[in-house]
Amino acid sequence: YLKRIEWDRSKFPVQLYPFLPAGEAEKERPIVIDARLAFGRPVIASKSISTRAIADRIDVGEPVADVAAEYGLDASEIEQAAVYERAA
């Protein structure tokens, strides 16, 4: 589990890449929790977009493809953010 944490020079944990409920590959890290980004709320690692904002849009019925296109993300990143939020 410690492989999912990134440490700074002083050995202080600065980023956590949570496991996804869908059992994605060990090396995949689409979501990050970092106190320096969004006040420590989970975000999409590549764009720092809140997973909650993405899940809210999917929950009200917006198509995954539309949300992905608007944010410039892959549909799989959008789906993983929604799955993470529903499990959290």
C-alpha positions as MATLAB code, in Angstrom:
seq = 'YLKRIEWDRSKFPVQLYPFLPAGEAEKERPIVIDARLAFGRPVIASKSISTRAIADRIDVGEPVADVAAEYGLDASEIEQAAVYERAA';
ca = [
       0.000    0.000    0.000;
       2.893    2.373    0.594;
       3.607    2.390   -3.144;
       0.443    4.474   -3.532;
       1.935    7.308   -1.447;
       4.446    9.885   -2.679;
       6.806   11.448   -0.167;
       8.740   14.716   -0.232;
      12.439   15.127    0.619;
      11.776   15.281    4.354;
       9.850   11.987    4.202;
       6.497   13.716    4.632;
       3.594   12.177    2.666;
       2.343   14.660    0.086;
       0.216   12.646   -2.339;
      -2.028    9.621   -1.984;
      -3.306    7.668   -4.949;
      -6.328    5.749   -3.619;
      -7.243    2.279   -4.781;
     -10.260    2.211   -7.046;
     -13.187   -0.020   -6.110;
     -13.321   -1.482   -9.617;
      -9.950   -3.177   -9.005;
      -8.010   -1.286  -11.656;
      -4.397   -2.082  -12.410;
      -1.861   -1.460   -9.651;
       0.058    1.119  -11.686;
      -2.966    3.151  -12.715;
      -3.288    6.374  -10.728;
      -6.064    8.509  -12.203;
      -7.112   10.024   -8.866;
      -4.903   11.841   -6.373;
      -5.436   13.289   -2.918;
      -3.004   16.121   -2.282;
      -3.360   18.800    0.394;
      -1.975   21.347   -2.075;
      -4.777   20.677   -4.584;
      -8.446   21.443   -3.910;
      -7.891   21.560   -0.144;
      -7.061   17.859   -0.092;
     -10.187   16.687   -1.875;
      -9.758   13.925   -4.478;
      -9.126   15.180   -8.009;
      -8.296   13.756  -11.416;
      -4.494   13.662  -11.352;
      -3.950   14.869  -14.914;
      -6.127   18.006  -14.685;
      -6.843   18.649  -10.967;
     -10.595   18.484  -11.547;
     -12.672   17.485   -8.531;
     -14.017   13.954   -8.659;
     -17.142   15.237   -6.883;
     -17.823   17.754   -9.681;
     -17.511   15.026  -12.282;
     -19.708   12.575  -10.365;
     -22.368   15.247   -9.834;
     -22.564   15.885  -13.578;
     -22.820   12.172  -14.353;
     -25.460   11.703  -11.639;
     -27.740   14.333  -13.182;
     -27.644   12.496  -16.495;
     -24.933   14.127  -18.570;
     -23.326   11.641  -20.947;
     -19.821   10.497  -20.023;
     -18.563   11.390  -23.514;
     -19.813   14.984  -23.187;
     -18.218   15.494  -19.778;
     -14.955   13.950  -21.002;
     -14.878   16.192  -24.070;
     -15.541   19.334  -22.037;
     -12.705   18.614  -19.604;
     -10.334   17.152  -22.198;
     -10.184   13.777  -20.443;
     -10.651   10.172  -21.493;
     -14.028    8.612  -20.846;
     -12.305    6.052  -18.615;
     -11.017    8.841  -16.321;
     -14.547   10.233  -16.022;
     -15.956    6.812  -15.222;
     -13.257    6.133  -12.626;
     -13.949    9.459  -10.915;
     -17.661    8.647  -10.725;
     -16.979    5.137   -9.385;
     -14.581    6.523   -6.781;
     -17.093    9.109   -5.555;
     -19.909    6.587   -5.306;
     -17.703    4.274   -3.253;
     -16.334    6.998   -0.969;
];
